[in-house]
Amino acid sequence: MMPNVSIPMLCNMETIESYFIEQQYCLDDYNGLFISSRQSALNFRHRMSKPGYFSDWHVAGDATLILIRSGILRIGLRDNSYRDFAAGDVFIAQDKLPANTHFNHNIHGHTAQVIGDQQVIALHLKLSSV
């Protein structure tokens, strides 16, 4: 059996509320180097958010792999739970609203907040699919 890598994914595929699941990627063995199949990406952006940064309720839209390079980013959910992502952590943000659905500040999305006194530096890699 080949090993898998698990990446947290923020989504809302089965409900209008955002939640986390674990997205599994199969790794193939190339003489002891375990690697996933190629995945297409559309673009990438560099991000920096200073201590105290807070983004109110919003959705990510298109699938974006986020790699935290420094600092701690907290993603908050409607049920008051949250996950903290620190340097070296990666997750996929993909809580996209269905077509013709208007964002409702009281129902949809997640929050994002810098925790602590270090700025968050991250790489956002927009994926063509998950």
N, C-alpha and C positions, 0 to 999 in steps of 0.2 A: 504494500500500500504506500503510495506517495504521500509525503507530508503536505500540509496545507499551511497557509498563513492567514490569520484572521485580522481583519481591519474593522474597527468600529464604524458604523455608517448611520448618520442622522437621516431619517427618512420619515415619510408619512404615506406609505404605499397602501395601507389597509384602513386608514382612518384620516380624519382631517387634522388630528393632533400629531405633532412631531414626536418621535421616539428613536431610541438607538437599537440597532440589531448588529450582529457580527456577520460581516460579509466574508465568505471563505474563498480563497484562491488556491487552486491546486498548483503544486510546485513539481516540475519535472526534473529528473536527475540527469545532469550532464556531467558525468564522471566526478560526482561528489559536489558539484555546484547545483544547488536546488534553486530553480528559477521558474517564474510563472510564464505563461504565453504572453506575447506582445499585446499591449493594449494601446489604442489610439488616444492621443490627447490633442486638444484644439489650441490651447495657449497656456501660458503661465504668467503669474504676476508675483511680484515681491510685495510683502506687507509689513508694516510697522505700526504698532499701536502702543501709545504711551501708558504708563501706570495711571489708573483711574478711568481708562476708557470703558465705556459701557454702551452697547447697542441694544436698544429696546427691541421688542418683538418684531421678527422679520423671518423670511424664508430664504433659503440658499438659492433655489432655482435649479439651474443645471448642475449635474454632478461635478463636485469639485473636491479633489484630494488635497488636504491641507496638511503640510508638514511643518511642525513647530520647531524652529531653530533655537529660540531662546524665550525665556519668560514662561508664564502660565496663562492659558486661555481657558476660561470656564464657559461651558455651554449649558444654559439653563432651559428646562422644559416646563410645560404647563402644570405638571403634577408636583412642582417644587423640587424635583430631583435635578441633578446636574452631574456633569463629568468634567474633570480638569485634565487638560492636555499640556504637557511640559516638553521641554527640549528633547527631541528625538521621537516624540509621539507623532502619530499620523492618524487621521480619520477622514472619512468621506462625508461631505455635507450634500444632501440631496433631498431636502424637504420642499418639493416643488408642488405648487398648487395645480389642480386639474385645469384644463382649458376652460375659459369662460367663468372661472371662479375669482371673485374679487377678494383681496386680502382683508380679513377681519382681525383687527388688533386684539380682540377679546378671545379669539379661538385659535388662530393659526400661528405657527412659527416657534422660534426659540430666541433666546437672548445670548449675547456674547459679552464677556467681561474680562479685562485684564486683572489678574489676582496678584497681589504683592507689589513690590517696588521696582521690579524690572520690566522693561518694555518687552512686548511680544514681537519677535521677528519670525515671519513665517513665509512659506512658499505656497501659493495657490495654483494648483495644476488642474485646469478645466478638462474633464474627461469627455470623450465622445460617447462612452457607455460605461456601465459598471460591470 
